[in-house]
Amino acid sequence: MQYRHYKGGLYELVCEATLEADLSPMIIYRAHDGSIWARPKSVFFELVEVDGQKVPRFAPVA
């Protein structure tokens, strides 16, 4: 599934993983340029404030 970052980049969610150190859920995702990234699941799906409004950090692309 593809997601658009609130700053405009397009990313593909690759999988959900578990961080070995504390068993926290992580999201593994791929940028348009092929680079692979990881973020805590709670951060990937959180709302961020932009111009006084709450928007998803990553919004699903239909």
C-alpha angles and dihedrals in degrees: 000000000000127000132189117221114229088247090056110263121134118228138178118222104229102182147313115260137181121241107232096214097063105357093246117157116254132191117224113203140172126225123221089258091057098255115141122227137182131205134169108269091238091056095044092055099035126115118247128197116248120174090342095309130104112237132168114267086223119020122196116251114224 
